[in-house]
Amino acid sequence: MLGPMDEYPVHQVPQPIAWPGSSDRNFYDRSYFNAHDRTGDIFVISGIGYYPNLGVKDAFFLVRRGDEQTAVHLSDAIDQDRLNQHVLGYRVEVIEPLRKVRIVLDETDGIAADLTWDGLFDVVQEQPHLMRQGNRITLDAQRFAQVGSWSGYLEIDGRHIDVDPQTWIGSRDRSWGIRPVGEAEPAGRPADPPFEGMWWLYVPMAFDDFAVVLIIQEDPSGFRSLNDCSRIFKDGRVEQLGWPRVKIHYRSGTRIPTGATIEATALDGTPVRFDVESKLPVPIHVGGGYGGDSDWIHGTWKGERFTERLTYDMTDPAIIGRSGFGVIDHVGRAVCTEGGATSEGWGLFEHGALGRHDPSGFADWLTVAP
């Protein structure tokens, strides 16, 4: 079970790199990317994942334009060559580690891409993410994030779209560890206490002089198990902004946000405020494979050399009904106000309010904003 990476001094346990240190079936190693041109007309979300204890690798490419959301899915048996990340016609090339990456999707069901990522600021190592259900660990992950620009092109059903790094921007993350993937496991004894939901906010954005990466997770009572807001400067300095206070603005009768107000403090105590707005929402549980997706689940064995394309009408009442009850990625614009000065930022605004959340007034899984 040896592979090319075993030639390098990167081992962490006394076994081949192909064998994870954990035997948990849910061990994963994944990359996520998003890209947009700051107009709200188009949003691209993509990723590749390896699931060694399930014997699977897969990738997805999700595009929203107007009222249409299109997903391309690719899946295959895992191999041992982790130096050449690929699933069929989808591949990720690391040109300069932690700085420059290329994504290529050979034409698959009418969709193709050749996109090169350049980090605008250094990567941020996020806080470890740990969740338990009773005594069992359900999520134990490490992640790094970065904001950057894109260059290259997209091709969608014969339409060629140039991707100009002066306008195309986005964020990416790399994560690995344990999280629920693949086919559902036998339920066993019901959780005690039962899982009542979680509230999630993730905002990586680039401004002219700095980037910000905010990540917050709260339980139904509002207790924060993750709470970090890091500001990264061009020279590599990282400043931790103090305890962010957040107000999500929801569309009436839904859990779909239109924006957020985030208030924090700089190291010297100066108030720092971010007024965030959604320019285009993309529910990543509609074709993206994230929690609650009925069409695509990361790590599921689909057979060798599997591809498919799914297209969703985002005005369909059934799709609208799904969209608000999961995590939604938005083309995000923000205005930062600090010391009387303002600056504009662009990137990702990601939010999900699942189940009960007392601070938001959501009493159960079906409550919506007034």
Beta strands, then each sheet from edge to edge (+ up, - down):
strand 1: 27-36
strand 2: 42-51
strand 3: 56-65
strand 4: 68-77
strand 5: 85-87
strand 6: 90-96
strand 7: 100-108
strand 8: 111-119
strand 9: 124-125
strand 10: 129-133
strand 11: 136-156
strand 12: 159-163
strand 13: 169-178
strand 14: 197-206
strand 15: 210-218
strand 16: 224-233
strand 17: 238-240
strand 18: 242-250
strand 19: 257-265
strand 20: 271-283
strand 21: 306-313
strand 22: 328-338
strand 23: 341-355
sheet 1: 5+ 6- 7+ 8- 11+ 13- 1+ 2- 3+ 4- 21+
sheet 2: 5+ 6- 7+ 8- 11+ 9-
sheet 3: 5+ 6- 7+ 8- 11+ 10-
sheet 4: 5+ 6- 7+ 8- 11+ 12-
sheet 5: 17+ 16- 15+ 14- 23+ 22- 20+ 19- 18+
end
